[in-house]
Amino acid sequence: MNLPHSPSFVRDVVVAGGFVAIGILAPGSPIEGGFEAHLGGISLGLGLGWLIKSFIDLHGSRHAPQS
């Protein structure tokens, strides 16, 4: 699968990577209790969700009828 180098796809991947990095590097971990762990888990989920959304958009745009 060839990934596009369009500015919108690159932006989506950078945003997803930022959320994942915040989730992993935030103090506390998802297995510990506390508010920081919840923020890390939420941000990790946002990053993975954004990345999945980007690939769904990419897949959908390839199968959409061209006008």
mmCIF file of the N, C-alpha and C atoms, coordinates in Angstrom:
data_MODEL
# 
_entry.id   MODEL 
# 
loop_
_atom_site.group_PDB 
_atom_site.id 
_atom_site.type_symbol 
_atom_site.label_atom_id 
_atom_site.label_alt_id 
_atom_site.label_comp_id 
_atom_site.label_asym_id 
_atom_site.label_entity_id 
_atom_site.label_seq_id 
_atom_site.pdbx_PDB_ins_code 
_atom_site.Cartn_x 
_atom_site.Cartn_y 
_atom_site.Cartn_z 
_atom_site.occupancy 
_atom_site.B_iso_or_equiv 
_atom_site.pdbx_formal_charge 
_atom_site.auth_seq_id 
_atom_site.auth_comp_id 
_atom_site.auth_asym_id 
_atom_site.auth_atom_id 
_atom_site.pdbx_PDB_model_num 
ATOM 1   N N  . MET A 1 1  ? 0.850   -1.175 0.000   1.00 0.00 ? 1  MET A N  1 
ATOM 2   C CA . MET A 1 1  ? 0.000   0.000  0.000   1.00 0.00 ? 1  MET A CA 1 
ATOM 3   C C  . MET A 1 1  ? 0.895   1.238  0.000   1.00 0.00 ? 1  MET A C  1 
ATOM 4   N N  . ASN A 1 2  ? 0.756   2.049  -1.005  1.00 0.00 ? 2  ASN A N  1 
ATOM 5   C CA . ASN A 1 2  ? 1.517   3.289  -1.082  1.00 0.00 ? 2  ASN A CA 1 
ATOM 6   C C  . ASN A 1 2  ? 0.778   4.384  -0.336  1.00 0.00 ? 2  ASN A C  1 
ATOM 7   N N  . LEU A 1 3  ? 1.474   5.033  0.568   1.00 0.00 ? 3  LEU A N  1 
ATOM 8   C CA . LEU A 1 3  ? 0.870   6.126  1.323   1.00 0.00 ? 3  LEU A CA 1 
ATOM 9   C C  . LEU A 1 3  ? 1.056   7.427  0.555   1.00 0.00 ? 3  LEU A C  1 
ATOM 10  N N  . PRO A 1 4  ? 0.033   8.255  0.523   1.00 0.00 ? 4  PRO A N  1 
ATOM 11  C CA . PRO A 1 4  ? 0.154   9.529  -0.194  1.00 0.00 ? 4  PRO A CA 1 
ATOM 12  C C  . PRO A 1 4  ? 1.041   10.500 0.576   1.00 0.00 ? 4  PRO A C  1 
ATOM 13  N N  . HIS A 1 5  ? 1.586   11.437 -0.131  1.00 0.00 ? 5  HIS A N  1 
ATOM 14  C CA . HIS A 1 5  ? 2.401   12.482 0.489   1.00 0.00 ? 5  HIS A CA 1 
ATOM 15  C C  . HIS A 1 5  ? 1.672   13.814 0.455   1.00 0.00 ? 5  HIS A C  1 
ATOM 16  N N  . SER A 1 6  ? 0.352   13.757 0.430   1.00 0.00 ? 6  SER A N  1 
ATOM 17  C CA . SER A 1 6  ? -0.423  14.994 0.401   1.00 0.00 ? 6  SER A CA 1 
ATOM 18  C C  . SER A 1 6  ? -0.314  15.695 1.751   1.00 0.00 ? 6  SER A C  1 
ATOM 19  N N  . PRO A 1 7  ? -0.418  17.013 1.760   1.00 0.00 ? 7  PRO A N  1 
ATOM 20  C CA . PRO A 1 7  ? -0.301  17.755 3.021   1.00 0.00 ? 7  PRO A CA 1 
ATOM 21  C C  . PRO A 1 7  ? -1.334  17.347 4.065   1.00 0.00 ? 7  PRO A C  1 
ATOM 22  N N  . SER A 1 8  ? -2.540  17.012 3.645   1.00 0.00 ? 8  SER A N  1 
ATOM 23  C CA . SER A 1 8  ? -3.569  16.648 4.629   1.00 0.00 ? 8  SER A CA 1 
ATOM 24  C C  . SER A 1 8  ? -3.260  15.305 5.283   1.00 0.00 ? 8  SER A C  1 
ATOM 25  N N  . PHE A 1 9  ? -2.761  14.337 4.522   1.00 0.00 ? 9  PHE A N  1 
ATOM 26  C CA . PHE A 1 9  ? -2.433  13.039 5.112   1.00 0.00 ? 9  PHE A CA 1 
ATOM 27  C C  . PHE A 1 9  ? -1.229  13.155 6.038   1.00 0.00 ? 9  PHE A C  1 
ATOM 28  N N  . VAL A 1 10 ? -0.224  13.913 5.638   1.00 0.00 ? 10 VAL A N  1 
ATOM 29  C CA . VAL A 1 10 ? 0.951   14.117 6.494   1.00 0.00 ? 10 VAL A CA 1 
ATOM 30  C C  . VAL A 1 10 ? 0.542   14.815 7.782   1.00 0.00 ? 10 VAL A C  1 
ATOM 31  N N  . ARG A 1 11 ? -0.355  15.798 7.690   1.00 0.00 ? 11 ARG A N  1 
ATOM 32  C CA . ARG A 1 11 ? -0.840  16.496 8.885   1.00 0.00 ? 11 ARG A CA 1 
ATOM 33  C C  . ARG A 1 11 ? -1.563  15.530 9.810   1.00 0.00 ? 11 ARG A C  1 
ATOM 34  N N  . ASP A 1 12 ? -2.397  14.663 9.246   1.00 0.00 ? 12 ASP A N  1 
ATOM 35  C CA . ASP A 1 12 ? -3.121  13.688 10.056  1.00 0.00 ? 12 ASP A CA 1 
ATOM 36  C C  . ASP A 1 12 ? -2.167  12.747 10.783  1.00 0.00 ? 12 ASP A C  1 
ATOM 37  N N  . VAL A 1 13 ? -1.136  12.286 10.103  1.00 0.00 ? 13 VAL A N  1 
ATOM 38  C CA . VAL A 1 13 ? -0.178  11.376 10.731  1.00 0.00 ? 13 VAL A CA 1 
ATOM 39  C C  . VAL A 1 13 ? 0.616   12.098 11.817  1.00 0.00 ? 13 VAL A C  1 
ATOM 40  N N  . VAL A 1 14 ? 0.977   13.350 11.594  1.00 0.00 ? 14 VAL A N  1 
ATOM 41  C CA . VAL A 1 14 ? 1.706   14.116 12.608  1.00 0.00 ? 14 VAL A CA 1 
ATOM 42  C C  . VAL A 1 14 ? 0.830   14.351 13.837  1.00 0.00 ? 14 VAL A C  1 
ATOM 43  N N  . VAL A 1 15 ? -0.435  14.687 13.638  1.00 0.00 ? 15 VAL A N  1 
ATOM 44  C CA . VAL A 1 15 ? -1.351  14.890 14.769  1.00 0.00 ? 15 VAL A CA 1 
ATOM 45  C C  . VAL A 1 15 ? -1.512  13.596 15.552  1.00 0.00 ? 15 VAL A C  1 
ATOM 46  N N  . ALA A 1 16 ? -1.704  12.481 14.850  1.00 0.00 ? 16 ALA A N  1 
ATOM 47  C CA . ALA A 1 16 ? -1.846  11.191 15.531  1.00 0.00 ? 16 ALA A CA 1 
ATOM 48  C C  . ALA A 1 16 ? -0.581  10.844 16.302  1.00 0.00 ? 16 ALA A C  1 
ATOM 49  N N  . GLY A 1 17 ? 0.571   11.082 15.700  1.00 0.00 ? 17 GLY A N  1 
ATOM 50  C CA . GLY A 1 17 ? 1.840   10.817 16.386  1.00 0.00 ? 17 GLY A CA 1 
ATOM 51  C C  . GLY A 1 17 ? 2.017   11.681 17.618  1.00 0.00 ? 17 GLY A C  1 
ATOM 52  N N  . GLY A 1 18 ? 1.573   12.914 17.548  1.00 0.00 ? 18 GLY A N  1 
ATOM 53  C CA . GLY A 1 18 ? 1.653   13.800 18.712  1.00 0.00 ? 18 GLY A CA 1 
ATOM 54  C C  . GLY A 1 18 ? 0.803   13.304 19.861  1.00 0.00 ? 18 GLY A C  1 
ATOM 55  N N  . PHE A 1 19 ? -0.426  12.882 19.565  1.00 0.00 ? 19 PHE A N  1 
ATOM 56  C CA . PHE A 1 19 ? -1.295  12.353 20.618  1.00 0.00 ? 19 PHE A CA 1 
ATOM 57  C C  . PHE A 1 19 ? -0.717  11.081 21.228  1.00 0.00 ? 19 PHE A C  1 
ATOM 58  N N  . VAL A 1 20 ? -0.181  10.190 20.387  1.00 0.00 ? 20 VAL A N  1 
ATOM 59  C CA . VAL A 1 20 ? 0.403   8.952  20.897  1.00 0.00 ? 20 VAL A CA 1 
ATOM 60  C C  . VAL A 1 20 ? 1.621   9.267  21.760  1.00 0.00 ? 20 VAL A C  1 
ATOM 61  N N  . ALA A 1 21 ? 2.456   10.206 21.324  1.00 0.00 ? 21 ALA A N  1 
ATOM 62  C CA . ALA A 1 21 ? 3.632   10.577 22.114  1.00 0.00 ? 21 ALA A CA 1 
ATOM 63  C C  . ALA A 1 21 ? 3.236   11.174 23.457  1.00 0.00 ? 21 ALA A C  1 
ATOM 64  N N  . ILE A 1 22 ? 2.222   12.020 23.472  1.00 0.00 ? 22 ILE A N  1 
ATOM 65  C CA . ILE A 1 22 ? 1.756   12.590 24.739  1.00 0.00 ? 22 ILE A CA 1 
ATOM 66  C C  . ILE A 1 22 ? 1.250   11.473 25.648  1.00 0.00 ? 22 ILE A C  1 
ATOM 67  N N  . GLY A 1 23 ? 0.511   10.530 25.088  1.00 0.00 ? 23 GLY A N  1 
ATOM 68  C CA . GLY A 1 23 ? -0.022  9.432  25.882  1.00 0.00 ? 23 GLY A CA 1 
ATOM 69  C C  . GLY A 1 23 ? 1.057   8.550  26.469  1.00 0.00 ? 23 GLY A C  1 
ATOM 70  N N  . ILE A 1 24 ? 2.129   8.338  25.724  1.00 0.00 ? 24 ILE A N  1 
ATOM 71  C CA . ILE A 1 24 ? 3.202   7.470  26.205  1.00 0.00 ? 24 ILE A CA 1 
ATOM 72  C C  . ILE A 1 24 ? 4.141   8.215  27.146  1.00 0.00 ? 24 ILE A C  1 
ATOM 73  N N  . LEU A 1 25 ? 4.443   9.471  26.855  1.00 0.00 ? 25 LEU A N  1 
ATOM 74  C CA . LEU A 1 25 ? 5.439   10.212 27.622  1.00 0.00 ? 25 LEU A CA 1 
ATOM 75  C C  . LEU A 1 25 ? 4.872   10.987 28.799  1.00 0.00 ? 25 LEU A C  1 
ATOM 76  N N  . ALA A 1 26 ? 3.557   11.033 28.946  1.00 0.00 ? 26 ALA A N  1 
ATOM 77  C CA . ALA A 1 26 ? 2.958   11.758 30.071  1.00 0.00 ? 26 ALA A CA 1 
ATOM 78  C C  . ALA A 1 26 ? 3.318   11.055 31.380  1.00 0.00 ? 26 ALA A C  1 
ATOM 79  N N  . PRO A 1 27 ? 3.439   11.819 32.461  1.00 0.00 ? 27 PRO A N  1 
ATOM 80  C CA . PRO A 1 27 ? 3.751   11.171 33.740  1.00 0.00 ? 27 PRO A CA 1 
ATOM 81  C C  . PRO A 1 27 ? 2.635   10.228 34.162  1.00 0.00 ? 27 PRO A C  1 
ATOM 82  N N  . GLY A 1 28 ? 3.012   9.134  34.786  1.00 0.00 ? 28 GLY A N  1 
ATOM 83  C CA . GLY A 1 28 ? 2.027   8.113  35.144  1.00 0.00 ? 28 GLY A CA 1 
ATOM 84  C C  . GLY A 1 28 ? 1.807   7.208  33.951  1.00 0.00 ? 28 GLY A C  1 
ATOM 85  N N  . SER A 1 29 ? 1.348   6.039  34.189  1.00 0.00 ? 29 SER A N  1 
ATOM 86  C CA . SER A 1 29 ? 1.093   5.123  33.082  1.00 0.00 ? 29 SER A CA 1 
ATOM 87  C C  . SER A 1 29 ? -0.350  4.656  33.143  1.00 0.00 ? 29 SER A C  1 
ATOM 88  N N  . PRO A 1 30 ? -0.862  4.142  32.040  1.00 0.00 ? 30 PRO A N  1 
ATOM 89  C CA . PRO A 1 30 ? -2.260  3.693  32.043  1.00 0.00 ? 30 PRO A CA 1 
ATOM 90  C C  . PRO A 1 30 ? -2.557  2.580  33.048  1.00 0.00 ? 30 PRO A C  1 
ATOM 91  N N  . ILE A 1 31 ? -1.535  1.839  33.532  1.00 0.00 ? 31 ILE A N  1 
ATOM 92  C CA . ILE A 1 31 ? -1.815  0.777  34.499  1.00 0.00 ? 31 ILE A CA 1 
ATOM 93  C C  . ILE A 1 31 ? -1.827  1.291  35.929  1.00 0.00 ? 31 ILE A C  1 
ATOM 94  N N  . GLU A 1 32 ? -1.330  2.480  36.169  1.00 0.00 ? 32 GLU A N  1 
ATOM 95  C CA . GLU A 1 32 ? -1.388  3.075  37.497  1.00 0.00 ? 32 GLU A CA 1 
ATOM 96  C C  . GLU A 1 32 ? -2.699  3.838  37.642  1.00 0.00 ? 32 GLU A C  1 
ATOM 97  N N  . GLY A 1 33 ? -3.073  4.105  38.870  1.00 0.00 ? 33 GLY A N  1 
ATOM 98  C CA . GLY A 1 33 ? -4.265  4.916  39.089  1.00 0.00 ? 33 GLY A CA 1 
ATOM 99  C C  . GLY A 1 33 ? -3.893  6.387  39.051  1.00 0.00 ? 33 GLY A C  1 
ATOM 100 N N  . GLY A 1 34 ? -4.873  7.225  39.102  1.00 0.00 ? 34 GLY A N  1 
ATOM 101 C CA . GLY A 1 34 ? -4.611  8.654  39.159  1.00 0.00 ? 34 GLY A CA 1 
ATOM 102 C C  . GLY A 1 34 ? -5.043  9.380  37.912  1.00 0.00 ? 34 GLY A C  1 
ATOM 103 N N  . PHE A 1 35 ? -5.136  10.683 38.060  1.00 0.00 ? 35 PHE A N  1 
ATOM 104 C CA . PHE A 1 35 ? -5.621  11.534 36.980  1.00 0.00 ? 35 PHE A CA 1 
ATOM 105 C C  . PHE A 1 35 ? -4.660  11.556 35.803  1.00 0.00 ? 35 PHE A C  1 
ATOM 106 N N  . GLU A 1 36 ? -3.351  11.549 36.079  1.00 0.00 ? 36 GLU A N  1 
ATOM 107 C CA . GLU A 1 36 ? -2.370  11.587 34.990  1.00 0.00 ? 36 GLU A CA 1 
ATOM 108 C C  . GLU A 1 36 ? -2.477  10.350 34.111  1.00 0.00 ? 36 GLU A C  1 
ATOM 109 N N  . ALA A 1 37 ? -2.739  9.205  34.739  1.00 0.00 ? 37 ALA A N  1 
ATOM 110 C CA . ALA A 1 37 ? -2.880  7.977  33.958  1.00 0.00 ? 37 ALA A CA 1 
ATOM 111 C C  . ALA A 1 37 ? -4.098  8.058  33.045  1.00 0.00 ? 37 ALA A C  1 
ATOM 112 N N  . HIS A 1 38 ? -5.166  8.671  33.525  1.00 0.00 ? 38 HIS A N  1 
ATOM 113 C CA . HIS A 1 38 ? -6.355  8.814  32.683  1.00 0.00 ? 38 HIS A CA 1 
ATOM 114 C C  . HIS A 1 38 ? -6.077  9.741  31.501  1.00 0.00 ? 38 HIS A C  1 
ATOM 115 N N  . LEU A 1 39 ? -5.351  10.826 31.733  1.00 0.00 ? 39 LEU A N  1 
ATOM 116 C CA . LEU A 1 39 ? -5.003  11.727 30.625  1.00 0.00 ? 39 LEU A CA 1 
ATOM 117 C C  . LEU A 1 39 ? -4.125  11.021 29.602  1.00 0.00 ? 39 LEU A C  1 
ATOM 118 N N  . GLY A 1 40 ? -3.167  10.222 30.076  1.00 0.00 ? 40 GLY A N  1 
ATOM 119 C CA . GLY A 1 40 ? -2.309  9.473  29.158  1.00 0.00 ? 40 GLY A CA 1 
ATOM 120 C C  . GLY A 1 40 ? -3.103  8.484  28.329  1.00 0.00 ? 40 GLY A C  1 
ATOM 121 N N  . GLY A 1 41 ? -4.032  7.789  28.960  1.00 0.00 ? 41 GLY A N  1 
ATOM 122 C CA . GLY A 1 41 ? -4.855  6.824  28.230  1.00 0.00 ? 41 GLY A CA 1 
ATOM 123 C C  . GLY A 1 41 ? -5.777  7.487  27.227  1.00 0.00 ? 41 GLY A C  1 
ATOM 124 N N  . ILE A 1 42 ? -6.357  8.611  27.624  1.00 0.00 ? 42 ILE A N  1 
ATOM 125 C CA . ILE A 1 42 ? -7.247  9.346  26.714  1.00 0.00 ? 42 ILE A CA 1 
ATOM 126 C C  . ILE A 1 42 ? -6.464  9.838  25.507  1.00 0.00 ? 42 ILE A C  1 
ATOM 127 N N  . SER A 1 43 ? -5.296  10.402 25.744  1.00 0.00 ? 43 SER A N  1 
ATOM 128 C CA . SER A 1 43 ? -4.522  10.942 24.638  1.00 0.00 ? 43 SER A CA 1 
ATOM 129 C C  . SER A 1 43 ? -3.988  9.837  23.731  1.00 0.00 ? 43 SER A C  1 
ATOM 130 N N  . LEU A 1 44 ? -3.614  8.695  24.315  1.00 0.00 ? 44 LEU A N  1 
ATOM 131 C CA . LEU A 1 44 ? -3.186  7.560  23.496  1.00 0.00 ? 44 LEU A CA 1 
ATOM 132 C C  . LEU A 1 44 ? -4.349  7.068  22.633  1.00 0.00 ? 44 LEU A C  1 
ATOM 133 N N  . GLY A 1 45 ? -5.538  7.005  23.211  1.00 0.00 ? 45 GLY A N  1 
ATOM 134 C CA . GLY A 1 45 ? -6.721  6.611  22.451  1.00 0.00 ? 45 GLY A CA 1 
ATOM 135 C C  . GLY A 1 45 ? -7.052  7.592  21.341  1.00 0.00 ? 45 GLY A C  1 
ATOM 136 N N  . LEU A 1 46 ? -6.905  8.889  21.618  1.00 0.00 ? 46 LEU A N  1 
ATOM 137 C CA . LEU A 1 46 ? -7.149  9.897  20.576  1.00 0.00 ? 46 LEU A CA 1 
ATOM 138 C C  . LEU A 1 46 ? -6.171  9.735  19.419  1.00 0.00 ? 46 LEU A C  1 
ATOM 139 N N  . GLY A 1 47 ? -4.907  9.489  19.745  1.00 0.00 ? 47 GLY A N  1 
ATOM 140 C CA . GLY A 1 47 ? -3.900  9.320  18.697  1.00 0.00 ? 47 GLY A CA 1 
ATOM 141 C C  . GLY A 1 47 ? -4.175  8.114  17.823  1.00 0.00 ? 47 GLY A C  1 
ATOM 142 N N  . LEU A 1 48 ? -4.479  6.984  18.461  1.00 0.00 ? 48 LEU A N  1 
ATOM 143 C CA . LEU A 1 48 ? -4.778  5.780  17.683  1.00 0.00 ? 48 LEU A CA 1 
ATOM 144 C C  . LEU A 1 48 ? -6.062  5.953  16.881  1.00 0.00 ? 48 LEU A C  1 
ATOM 145 N N  . GLY A 1 49 ? -7.052  6.597  17.482  1.00 0.00 ? 49 GLY A N  1 
ATOM 146 C CA . GLY A 1 49 ? -8.301  6.853  16.765  1.00 0.00 ? 49 GLY A CA 1 
ATOM 147 C C  . GLY A 1 49 ? -8.093  7.759  15.563  1.00 0.00 ? 49 GLY A C  1 
ATOM 148 N N  . TRP A 1 50 ? -7.272  8.793  15.727  1.00 0.00 ? 50 TRP A N  1 
ATOM 149 C CA . TRP A 1 50 ? -6.996  9.722  14.623  1.00 0.00 ? 50 TRP A CA 1 
ATOM 150 C C  . TRP A 1 50 ? -6.271  9.002  13.495  1.00 0.00 ? 50 TRP A C  1 
ATOM 151 N N  . LEU A 1 51 ? -5.327  8.116  13.859  1.00 0.00 ? 51 LEU A N  1 
ATOM 152 C CA . LEU A 1 51 ? -4.593  7.366  12.848  1.00 0.00 ? 51 LEU A CA 1 
ATOM 153 C C  . LEU A 1 51 ? -5.529  6.426  12.088  1.00 0.00 ? 51 LEU A C  1 
ATOM 154 N N  . ILE A 1 52 ? -6.418  5.757  12.801  1.00 0.00 ? 52 ILE A N  1 
ATOM 155 C CA . ILE A 1 52 ? -7.392  4.876  12.155  1.00 0.00 ? 52 ILE A CA 1 
ATOM 156 C C  . ILE A 1 52 ? -8.311  5.683  11.242  1.00 0.00 ? 52 ILE A C  1 
ATOM 157 N N  . LYS A 1 53 ? -8.752  6.872  11.717  1.00 0.00 ? 53 LYS A N  1 
ATOM 158 C CA . LYS A 1 53 ? -9.600  7.747  10.902  1.00 0.00 ? 53 LYS A CA 1 
ATOM 159 C C  . LYS A 1 53 ? -8.883  8.146  9.613   1.00 0.00 ? 53 LYS A C  1 
ATOM 160 N N  . SER A 1 54 ? -7.587  8.431  9.713   1.00 0.00 ? 54 SER A N  1 
ATOM 161 C CA . SER A 1 54 ? -6.816  8.831  8.536   1.00 0.00 ? 54 SER A CA 1 
ATOM 162 C C  . SER A 1 54 ? -6.773  7.716  7.503   1.00 0.00 ? 54 SER A C  1 
ATOM 163 N N  . PHE A 1 55 ? -6.562  6.477  7.967   1.00 0.00 ? 55 PHE A N  1 
ATOM 164 C CA . PHE A 1 55 ? -6.506  5.368  7.026   1.00 0.00 ? 55 PHE A CA 1 
ATOM 165 C C  . PHE A 1 55 ? -7.879  5.036  6.456   1.00 0.00 ? 55 PHE A C  1 
ATOM 166 N N  . ILE A 1 56 ? -8.934  5.220  7.242   1.00 0.00 ? 56 ILE A N  1 
ATOM 167 C CA . ILE A 1 56 ? -10.286 5.018  6.711   1.00 0.00 ? 56 ILE A CA 1 
ATOM 168 C C  . ILE A 1 56 ? -10.585 6.070  5.647   1.00 0.00 ? 56 ILE A C  1 
ATOM 169 N N  . ASP A 1 57 ? -10.204 7.327  5.902   1.00 0.00 ? 57 ASP A N  1 
ATOM 170 C CA . ASP A 1 57 ? -10.391 8.380  4.894   1.00 0.00 ? 57 ASP A CA 1 
ATOM 171 C C  . ASP A 1 57 ? -9.599  8.072  3.636   1.00 0.00 ? 57 ASP A C  1 
ATOM 172 N N  . LEU A 1 58 ? -8.374  7.574  3.805   1.00 0.00 ? 58 LEU A N  1 
ATOM 173 C CA . LEU A 1 58 ? -7.537  7.232  2.661   1.00 0.00 ? 58 LEU A CA 1 
ATOM 174 C C  . LEU A 1 58 ? -8.174  6.098  1.865   1.00 0.00 ? 58 LEU A C  1 
ATOM 175 N N  . HIS A 1 59 ? -8.654  5.090  2.546   1.00 0.00 ? 59 HIS A N  1 
ATOM 176 C CA . HIS A 1 59 ? -9.287  3.947  1.880   1.00 0.00 ? 59 HIS A CA 1 
ATOM 177 C C  . HIS A 1 59 ? -10.573 4.380  1.179   1.00 0.00 ? 59 HIS A C  1 
ATOM 178 N N  . GLY A 1 60 ? -11.350 5.231  1.834   1.00 0.00 ? 60 GLY A N  1 
ATOM 179 C CA . GLY A 1 60 ? -12.596 5.705  1.241   1.00 0.00 ? 60 GLY A CA 1 
ATOM 180 C C  . GLY A 1 60 ? -12.367 6.580  0.027   1.00 0.00 ? 60 GLY A C  1 
ATOM 181 N N  . SER A 1 61 ? -11.329 7.394  0.049   1.00 0.00 ? 61 SER A N  1 
ATOM 182 C CA . SER A 1 61 ? -11.075 8.287  -1.080  1.00 0.00 ? 61 SER A CA 1 
ATOM 183 C C  . SER A 1 61 ? -10.582 7.519  -2.300  1.00 0.00 ? 61 SER A C  1 
ATOM 184 N N  . ARG A 1 62 ? -9.971  6.365  -2.090  1.00 0.00 ? 62 ARG A N  1 
ATOM 185 C CA . ARG A 1 62 ? -9.523  5.566  -3.234  1.00 0.00 ? 62 ARG A CA 1 
ATOM 186 C C  . ARG A 1 62 ? -10.690 4.893  -3.940  1.00 0.00 ? 62 ARG A C  1 
ATOM 187 N N  . HIS A 1 63 ? -11.743 4.571  -3.187  1.00 0.00 ? 63 HIS A N  1 
ATOM 188 C CA . HIS A 1 63 ? -12.878 3.868  -3.778  1.00 0.00 ? 63 HIS A CA 1 
ATOM 189 C C  . HIS A 1 63 ? -14.028 4.803  -4.142  1.00 0.00 ? 63 HIS A C  1 
ATOM 190 N N  . ALA A 1 64 ? -13.881 6.068  -3.881  1.00 0.00 ? 64 ALA A N  1 
ATOM 191 C CA . ALA A 1 64 ? -14.935 7.029  -4.214  1.00 0.00 ? 64 ALA A CA 1 
ATOM 192 C C  . ALA A 1 64 ? -14.933 7.269  -5.723  1.00 0.00 ? 64 ALA A C  1 
ATOM 193 N N  . PRO A 1 65 ? -16.100 7.488  -6.294  1.00 0.00 ? 65 PRO A N  1 
ATOM 194 C CA . PRO A 1 65 ? -16.146 7.782  -7.732  1.00 0.00 ? 65 PRO A CA 1 
ATOM 195 C C  . PRO A 1 65 ? -15.465 9.118  -8.026  1.00 0.00 ? 65 PRO A C  1 
ATOM 196 N N  . GLN A 1 66 ? -14.667 9.124  -9.049  1.00 0.00 ? 66 GLN A N  1 
ATOM 197 C CA . GLN A 1 66 ? -13.961 10.340 -9.439  1.00 0.00 ? 66 GLN A CA 1 
ATOM 198 C C  . GLN A 1 66 ? -14.888 11.224 -10.263 1.00 0.00 ? 66 GLN A C  1 
ATOM 199 N N  . SER A 1 67 ? -14.895 12.511 -9.954  1.00 0.00 ? 67 SER A N  1 
ATOM 200 C CA . SER A 1 67 ? -15.762 13.419 -10.717 1.00 0.00 ? 67 SER A CA 1 
ATOM 201 C C  . SER A 1 67 ? -14.961 14.244 -11.686 1.00 0.00 ? 67 SER A C  1 
# 
